[in-house]
Structures are given as C-alpha cells and as structure tokens.
Amino acid sequence: MHRAEPLESLSWKLLVANFAFLFFFVLSAEVRTSQLMSAAVDAANADCFDSRFFSSSVAIAGEEFQFDVHAVYRKDGDVFIWSYLDTAFFRVPETIYRNLDLMGCAAGRALQAS
C-alpha cells in the first residue's frame, strides 16, 4: 500500500522544480540572445557594441520611462538598438537615441571585445 506524501514535502519539491525551471529558462534565454546579437553585430561590422544581461533587461521591463537599452551598436554614426520582441536590431533616429543610455557605445567609443 502506497502512502501519500505529506503536503509540506510536496510543496518543497514543487518550489525547487520551479526555481530549477526558472534558472534554466533565464540561462537558455541569455545564451540564445547572445548568439543572435553577436551574429547581427558581426554581419553589420559594427564600430561599437554593448549589451546588458537578459536578467537585467527583465528587471527594467515595464518601467514607465525606458531610457535603458538591452543592447546597442553603432555603425557609421547610426545607432541600432536591440528589440526582444523582434529579436533583431533596428535603427534609431538621433532625436530618440540622444535620450537613451547607450552604455559603452557613447559617441566616440570603439568596438571592444565582449
């Protein structure tokens, strides 16, 4: 005859399983977006590139005023920022990007290895 586990034991197992899922989800998202960003930056032959961790982007998501970008690169004076919705970079006009935190790609910064 099989005895049912106490509810306390089951709730701890579910909690651990949820944390393990969350950890692997964030890790896999970080790896995949890093691959996509690197491929796009390499293809564009960017002058400068900088990015935040996926978890940092999740932490600032939903703020009313978004001045922090997920990732940015410069090419020939144009600025491109990353969209997680489109999983691609898009060009941003100067009237917009002058209000953004361009991290390590502020004007005049050269491409640095990441």
Secondary structure by P-SEA (a helix, b strand, c coil): ccccccaaaaaaaaaaaaaaaaaaaaaaaaaaaaaaaaaaaaaacccbbbbccaaaaaaacccccccccccccccccbbbbbbccccbbbbbcccccccccccccccccccccc
